[in-house]
Amino acid sequence: MVSGLDIIATVKSKKMKQDFIFLIQDMWYFEIINGIGLALWLNARC
């Protein structure tokens, strides 16, 4: 039998996993923008 607390714990861990994935995706997106910005900056300097 599954208790209410088990369900809450499962939902919380799934939510944390999703938040973590979103965080990685946001960082990945930020890295691309940084990479493009860096490339443009280097091109402008050369």
C-alpha angles and dihedrals in degrees: 000000000000117000125214090251092056090053092049091048091050093048091047093051091047090049090049090050091051092048089050091051091048089049091052090047090050091049091047090051090048091050091054091051089047090049092051091046091050092048092050091047092050091047090051091052096049 
